């Protein structure tokens, strides 16, 4: 039964990627549609990431500390590894003091 689920997920993933390529053959000239399609991956990634951030820790306070550190480091133009490590370290430190 698990193989059927995997096959169904693979088929759905393939169709999602294949249908636009076969349906839209001409170049998209609408400025609105182009800008909409440009920002869709960022919106989807944000919609999946933000809820996971707040439920991944033991408390809301440690999650807020991690998000705050990550936002500060990201706005100060640090690389992704530094931002992720800083957020993890902030969550770890806050959760250690909460015990």
C-alpha positions as CSV (number, residue, x, y, z in Angstrom):
1,X,0.0,0.0,0.0
2,X,2.9,2.4,0.7
3,X,4.1,1.9,-2.8
4,X,0.8,3.1,-4.1
5,X,1.1,6.3,-2.0
6,X,4.6,6.9,-3.3
7,X,3.5,6.3,-6.9
8,X,0.5,8.7,-6.5
9,X,2.8,11.4,-5.0
10,X,5.3,11.0,-7.8
11,X,2.5,11.3,-10.4
12,X,1.0,14.4,-8.8
13,X,4.5,16.0,-8.6
14,X,5.2,15.2,-12.2
15,X,1.9,16.5,-13.4
16,X,2.2,19.7,-11.5
17,X,5.5,20.3,-13.3
18,X,4.6,19.0,-16.7
19,X,1.2,20.6,-17.3
20,X,2.4,24.2,-17.4
21,X,5.1,23.2,-19.9
22,X,2.6,21.6,-22.2
23,X,-0.3,24.1,-21.9
24,X,1.7,27.3,-22.1
25,X,3.8,27.1,-25.3
26,X,4.1,30.8,-26.0
27,X,6.1,33.3,-23.9
28,X,4.0,34.9,-21.2
29,X,3.9,38.6,-21.9
30,X,1.6,39.8,-19.1
31,X,3.7,41.8,-16.6
32,X,1.2,40.8,-13.8
33,X,1.4,37.1,-14.5
34,X,5.2,37.2,-14.7
35,X,5.5,39.0,-11.4
36,X,3.0,36.7,-9.8
37,X,4.9,33.6,-11.0
38,X,8.1,35.1,-9.8
39,X,6.9,35.5,-6.2
40,X,4.9,32.2,-5.8
41,X,7.9,30.1,-4.7
42,X,8.8,32.7,-2.0
43,X,5.2,32.8,-0.8
44,X,4.9,29.0,-0.6
45,X,8.2,28.6,1.2
46,X,7.1,31.2,3.7
47,X,3.7,29.6,4.3
48,X,5.4,26.3,5.0
49,X,8.3,27.6,7.1
50,X,6.7,30.0,9.5
51,X,4.3,27.6,11.2
52,X,7.0,25.0,11.4
53,X,9.3,27.4,13.1
54,X,6.9,28.1,16.0
55,X,6.0,24.5,16.6
56,X,9.5,23.1,16.4
57,X,10.6,24.2,19.8
58,X,9.3,23.4,23.3
59,X,8.0,26.9,23.9
60,X,6.9,30.0,22.1
61,X,9.6,32.1,23.8
62,X,12.5,30.1,22.5
63,X,10.9,30.1,19.0
64,X,10.6,33.9,19.1
65,X,14.2,34.2,20.2
66,X,15.3,32.0,17.3
67,X,13.3,34.0,14.8
68,X,14.5,37.3,16.1
69,X,18.2,36.2,15.9
70,X,17.6,34.8,12.4
71,X,15.9,38.0,11.2
72,X,18.6,40.2,12.6
73,X,21.4,38.1,11.1
74,X,19.6,37.9,7.7
75,X,19.1,41.7,7.5
76,X,22.8,42.2,8.4
77,X,23.6,40.2,5.2
78,X,25.0,37.1,6.9
79,X,25.2,33.8,4.9
80,X,22.6,31.1,5.3
81,X,24.7,28.8,7.5
82,X,25.4,31.7,9.9
83,X,21.8,32.6,10.1
84,X,20.7,29.0,10.8
85,X,23.4,28.4,13.3
86,X,22.7,31.6,15.1
87,X,19.0,30.8,15.3
88,X,19.7,27.3,16.6
89,X,22.1,28.6,19.2
90,X,19.6,31.2,20.4
91,X,16.9,28.6,20.7
92,X,19.3,26.3,22.6
93,X,20.4,29.0,25.0
94,X,16.8,30.2,25.8
95,X,15.6,26.6,26.3
96,X,18.5,25.9,28.7
97,X,17.6,28.9,30.8
98,X,13.9,27.9,30.9
99,X,14.6,24.5,32.5
